[in-house]
């Protein structure tokens, strides 16, 4: 089952919504610190509703700790970024993939993108049609789009 990784998320409701999606799909959720909120933040809890007991949550103190954890378990690192050029739906997903998403305000740092096995984007025709005015989707929407494509391909959804 692919795993969802949020790099230094900043907005509690986004993380809560991602957690709900992870609970619904039996997908591991990995949070790389520092977080932009307390894990006990009431808006985080509210967005995740009462699904938190069903979320397989792992927290990593920093990027290096996450990399060590990933290395011990194997699997490809797939970085999602508006700066990538390969559409997310062109890749053949594997059960042990790690789906990496960046901060809501700044995305993934360039040095992290270079460490990924693949760099993927969610094409947005509206961004082109509107002169680039739509830069990105909401984090929780992006996670849902990519995760459900991976599950569809793997016949797990």
N, C-alpha and C positions, 0 to 999 in steps of 0.2 A: 504494500500500500504506500503510495507516495506520501511524503511528509511535508508539512507547511512550516516555513521558517520566516519569522518577522524580525528584520534587523532594526533594532532600536525604535520600536513603534512609539508614537508620540500622543496619539489621541485614544483615550480609553474606549469610547463606543466602537471605534473601528476594530480594536483588538477583541472586544466582547462579541461583536458580530462574526469575526473570523472564528472565534472559539465556538460559537453556536454552529457554524458550518462544519467545523472539525468534529464536533459532537455528533452531528447528524450523519456524517460520513465515516465515522470511526477512524479519523485521520489524526495522527500525532501533530501537536502544535509545539513548536520550539520558539522561544523568545530570547533574543540576544540583547543583553543589557549594554548600556543603561537604558532603562525604559523612561518614557516621558511622563510617567504617572506611577502611583503606588499600585501594586497588584491587588490591593484590597479596595481600591477606589470604587465608590458606590456606582459611578456611571459605567465602569467596566463590568461590575457585577450585574447591573441592570441590563446592559446590552446583551450579556450572555445568558440572561434570565436564570432559570434554575438548572441549566445544562452543565455547569462547571464540574459537577461530580463525574460526568461522562467524558470529559476532555482529558486526553493523555498529554499533560503539560510538562514540558521541560524548559528550565531556564538556564541560560549560559551566561557566565559573568562577563564575557567579552567575545569578540570574534575568534580569537585564538582558541579559547575553550570550546567553542562550537566546532571549529575545524578538527580539533583532536577527537571530539565525540563522533563527528561524521566519519573521520578516517577509521575509527574503531568499528564502525558499522557498515562502511562501504556505501556505494551508490553515487550517482552523478549529481553534481550541483548545477541546478538550472536557475539562472538569475533572470528575473523579470525586470525590464527597464524600458522606459520610453526612448532611451538612447540606443537600444538594440535594433537590429534590422530583420532578424529572422522571426516570422510570425509563430506564435505559440502553437498553433494547430498544425504546423508542418512537421513538427518533431514527433517521433515515435516514442511514447513514454514507456518507462520501465517501472516495475513495482517498487524498486528501492530508490527512486528519484527524490531529491530534496528540492522543493519549490521555494526559492528565496525571493522575498519581497522587501523593498527598502522603506525608509522613513516616508511618512506622508508628505513632508515639506521638501525634502531634498533627494529622495530616492536612495539608490545605492551609490556609495563612493566609487569612483573609477577604479581604485586599486582592488576593490572586492569584485567588480565586474571581470577584471582580468583573471581572477582565480577560478571563475566558474567554468564548467565544462561546456556549457552552452549559454548564450545570451539571447533571450527571447523578448518579444514585444507583443502587445495586443494592438492590432491595427485599428485605427479609428478614422474612418473616412471623413467624419465630421470635423476633425482637427484640420484636415487639408482644405475641405470645403469652406471653412470659416477662417482661413488664413492663420491657422495655428493657435487660435484662441482657446481651444480645448486641449490642454496639455496632457491630462491623464484622467483615469477613472478613479473612483474612490477605492481605497485599499481593500476593503472587504468585498467590493464588487469584483475587483481584479482577481483576488484569491478564488472566489467562486467560479469565475469564468475559466480560469486555468485548471483548477482542481477538478472540476466536473468534466473537462475535456480529457484530462488524464484518466479519470475513472471510466469514462465512456470508452476510450481506446483499450483500456485494460479489462473491459467487460465487468467492471466492479460497481457500476452505477445503475 
